[in-house]
Structures are given as structure tokens and as C-alpha cells.
Amino acid sequence: MTPALEAVDVTRSYVLEGVTVHALRGVSLTVEQGDYAAVVGPSGSGKSTLMHLLGGLDRPTSGVLRVGGRDVATLSQDELAQVRNATIGFVFQSFQLLGRTSAVDNVAMPLVYRGTRRAQRRARARAALERVGMGHRLDHRPAQLSGGEQQRVAIARALVGEPQVLLADEPTGNLDTRTGEEVMALLEQLNAEQGVAVVLVTHDLDVAARAARQIRVRDGRLEAA
């Protein structure tokens, strides 16, 4: 079975004010379909850079990165966007919902870029919201929802395209303990029952400990994967 995501000896360097910063230094990592992993490490370790690369939001300076079995080096920007849209769902700490848009239309947004017809978009968005327990909030805007409800909408948006992988960046960071527990339980249910691979970045060691494995990043290198 083709891995959902694969990095082979990947590096990523930036030039800031004439100084080269080596954010990642020869990272090799495989995310299998159905995986459940937590990326942990101190600030500045390179974990966010790694997540951006795995999500196809950036390209490596060197090495090979495959998303859904496709080598990103061979893809145009439009092709990469299509592969990313078909393979990966993103969940952000700050939810990233459109403030003036209903929950159902926020969730339907990724399907716009696939050219899905409006009626089908909304039907799939409703189904995704029902999967995360938000079927009763279809027409509510983000300001009318609690933080936990907004995160559930964000998870539904990530799921609506039926991705192989959910990449979650501090998914409990803006939530209280009880609500964070509910969100983690939902992600774990999706992983266990529907086989969606979950990769999350977190500073919370209790959250990280729940994952099947921990990917530890320090100084741009993997200490454990």
C-alpha cells in the first residue's frame, strides 16, 4: 500500500537577511494510511516546517517528498494544489473559518476548488457536519458557536474531501481542557473507525502521549519517529 506521506532525506533552508537558516536537516519519515502520530519538539525545532512540507504547503530544498505517492518536485503549483486537496485535510489552532459564512458553507469550501456542484457540495458538507456532531448547527456562523463547536466545524471541513490524512496544528491549543478532550476523542474516533491518518503538532505532552507514536524533532532533525 502506498504511504499517504513520505519524506526521504528532506532538507529545508531559508535565507533571512543574508543568513541561511537550516530549518530541517535530512529528515526521513513515512506516514502510513491509518497512522496516528504526534509531532513534538521545542520552539524553533523545525516541527512546523515539517508539517508545512508534509501538507504540501511548501517544497523541500533537497530530498524527496511524496504526497499521496506523487513526488512534489514533479508537480506544477496547480497540480500540487490538486493533490493536496485530494489527499490532506488541515485543522488549525485558530480554526480559520470564514466569519460571515455559515457552518455548512465553511465546510463546503474545499469542494469549490474541485468543481463540485453547489447542491452536492452542501449535501456532503451536511453529512460531514453530522459526522462530527454538528448537524444541528448547519446555518450558524462562527461567532454563534463555542470554541469547541468551531473546531468541530473545522474538522468537518478537513474531512469533507475524504482525505487520507488529517494534519492538525495544535488542535486543542485554544480550547479548555474538557473541550480539548472532546476534540481529541473525535479525532481518535475518526482514526480508529474510518482509517483516516492523523498527524498532529502539539506542545501538550498529555495530548502527544495519546498518539500511537511520537515524532520528536530537535534542531531540524528527528530524534525519534
C-alpha positions, 0 to 999 in steps of 0.5 A: 500500500502506498504511504499517504506521506513520505519524506526521504532525506528532506532538507529545508533552508531559508535565507533571512537577511543574508543568513541561511537558516537550516530549518530541517536537516535530512529528515526521513519519515513515512506516514502510513494510511491509518497512522496516528502520530504526534509531532513534538519538539521545542520552539524553533525545532523545525516541527512546523516546517515539517508539517508545512512540507508534509501538507504540501504547503511548501517544497523541500530544498533537497530530498524527496517528498511524496504526497499521496505517492506523487513526488512534489518536485514533479508537480506544477503549483496547480497540480500540487494544489490538486493533490493536496486537496485530494489527499490532506485535510488541515485543522488549525489552532485558530480554526480559520473559518470564514466569519460571515459564512455559515457552518455548512458553507465553511465546510463546503469550501474545499469542494469549490476548488474541485468543481463540485456542484453547489447542491452536492457540495452542501449535501456532503458538507451536511453529512460531514457536519453530522459526522462530527456532531454538528448537524444541528448547527448547519446555518450558524456562523462562527461567532454563534458557536463555542470554541469547541463547536468551531473546531468541530466545524473545522474538522468537518471541513478537513474531512469533507474531501475524504482525505487520507490524512488529517494534519492538525496544528495544535488542535486543542491549543485554544480550547479548555481542557474538557473541550480539548478532550472532546476534540481529541476523542473525535479525532481518535474516533475518526482514526480508529473507525474510518482509517483516516491518518492523523498527524498532529503538532502539539506542545501538550505532552498529555495530548502527544502521549495519546498518539500511537507514536511520537515524532520528536524533532530537535534542531531540524532533525528527528530524534525519534519517529 
